[in-house]
Amino acid sequence: MRITLQIIHLTDLHLRADADARLHGWLVEDAFQRVLAAALEALPRPDAIVLGGDLVDDESVRGYKRLDSTLARLPCPVLAMAGNHDDPLRMAQTLEHAVVHERLRVGEWQLMALDSHINGSEAGELGGQQLERLDGWLAENTAPTLIFVHHPPIDVGAAWIDAIGLHDRDALERVVAGRAHVKAVLCGHAHQAAELDFADRPCLVTPSTMRQFAPGAHSFTDDPARAPGYRLIEIAADQSFETTVKRVRSATAACG
């Protein structure tokens, strides 16, 4: 396969206002920086980096500004979206070095970032207005497309996570169905890796840059056996793609 594009998907950073703050025992800033460094060591010049939501857990301006200073040093464009642990408006206003909740053209492909944040809820929803905008985007440009959204639009098999997934998944499926140029949907939120099917195409869930959750768990369960990580998407000239989850064992040192 002749690779023409390489994209890094990082999600669920859960940064805080204080760079040295701990969250659930994790030095989240350190963990994120270790995962990012490992990704860029493996792939020094990606074509794009996508941040999949839950970027700043306390929704602080300081946290977003510090993240933006990291993005300013990256060698490629950045696409970003909000998760349930974000303030979408503050995020859009503060991340000057990212394209937020918009489209990003990368080579012959387009990447689309959706906002599934609901105020006061762990679950997600896109809403009619955003779905209408997505439908318009897909109608006006039939370039091969990857759609990114924080909340998975399909059950991942862990009951407690599935209960706080994307509420209007059926509406999203109706928009995506029949659009052959949508090649995959990529998500975060679940703090685990999964490769599922949604609307007859891959739905790829990327692990968090900090703690992981146990696959298949009925109730909240950590998964200390799996390290933080990221997802690499490699796209070929014939529009086929391969995807790999990369675990970063050194990032586990940021816990405890």
SULFENMO-V362629 format. One record per backbone hydrogen bond with DSSP energy under -1.0 kcal/mol. CO is the residue of the C=O (numbers start at 1). NH is the residue of the N-H. E is the energy in kcal/mol with one decimal. If there is no record, write none. Layout:
# SULFENMO-V362629
CO:NH:E ; CO:NH:E
This chain:
# SULFENMO-V362629
2:237:-1.4 ; 5:235:-2.8 ; 6:47:-2.8 ; 6:48:-1.0 ; 7:233:-2.9 ; 8:50:-3.2 ; 9:231:-2.2 ; 10:52:-2.9 ; 11:209:-1.3 ; 15:57:-1.8 ; 18:21:-1.9 ; 23:26:-2.0 ; 25:256:-2.3 ; 26:23:-2.4 ; 26:28:-1.5 ; 27:31:-2.5 ; 28:32:-2.5 ; 29:33:-2.6 ; 30:34:-2.2 ; 31:35:-2.3 ; 32:36:-2.9 ; 33:37:-2.4 ; 34:38:-2.2 ; 35:39:-2.4 ; 36:40:-2.4 ; 37:41:-1.9 ; 38:42:-2.1 ; 39:43:-2.0 ; 48:8:-2.1 ; 49:79:-2.2 ; 50:10:-2.9 ; 51:81:-1.4 ; 53:12:-2.3 ; 54:14:-2.8 ; 55:15:-2.6 ; 56:59:-1.7 ; 60:64:-2.1 ; 61:65:-2.9 ; 62:66:-2.3 ; 63:67:-2.2 ; 64:68:-2.7 ; 65:69:-1.8 ; 66:70:-1.3 ; 67:71:-2.2 ; 68:72:-2.0 ; 70:73:-1.2 ; 71:74:-1.5 ; 77:49:-1.9 ; 78:99:-3.0 ; 79:51:-3.0 ; 80:101:-2.3 ; 87:91:-2.9 ; 88:92:-2.3 ; 89:93:-2.2 ; 90:94:-1.8 ; 91:95:-2.6 ; 94:96:-1.8 ; 99:80:-2.8 ; 102:113:-2.2 ; 104:111:-2.9 ; 106:109:-2.3 ; 109:106:-2.5 ; 110:146:-2.0 ; 111:104:-2.6 ; 112:148:-3.3 ; 116:125:-1.5 ; 118:121:-1.9 ; 124:167:-3.6 ; 127:131:-2.2 ; 128:132:-2.3 ; 129:133:-1.9 ; 130:134:-2.6 ; 131:135:-2.5 ; 132:136:-2.0 ; 133:137:-2.5 ; 134:138:-2.6 ; 135:139:-1.7 ; 136:140:-2.3 ; 137:141:-1.5 ; 144:110:-2.3 ; 145:183:-2.9 ; 146:112:-2.4 ; 147:186:-2.9 ; 148:114:-2.5 ; 150:188:-2.1 ; 152:166:-1.7 ; 158:162:-2.8 ; 159:163:-1.6 ; 161:164:-1.6 ; 162:165:-1.2 ; 165:124:-2.5 ; 168:172:-1.8 ; 169:173:-2.5 ; 170:174:-1.9 ; 171:175:-1.5 ; 172:176:-2.4 ; 173:177:-3.0 ; 176:179:-2.3 ; 178:180:-1.3 ; 179:182:-2.0 ; 181:145:-3.3 ; 184:147:-2.2 ; 185:204:-2.7 ; 186:149:-2.3 ; 187:206:-2.2 ; 188:190:-1.7 ; 191:213:-2.8 ; 194:205:-3.0 ; 196:203:-2.5 ; 201:198:-3.0 ; 202:185:-2.3 ; 203:196:-3.1 ; 204:187:-2.7 ; 205:194:-1.7 ; 208:229:-2.0 ; 212:223:-2.4 ; 214:217:-1.4 ; 221:214:-2.8 ; 223:226:-1.3 ; 228:248:-3.2 ; 230:246:-2.8 ; 231:9:-2.9 ; 232:244:-2.2 ; 233:7:-2.7 ; 234:242:-2.6 ; 235:4:-3.6 ; 235:5:-1.7 ; 236:239:-1.8 ; 240:236:-3.2 ; 242:234:-3.2 ; 244:232:-3.0 ; 246:230:-2.0 ; 248:251:-1.3 ; 249:252:-1.3 ; 250:253:-1.3 ; 251:254:-1.8 ; 252:255:-1.9 ; 254:27:-3.7
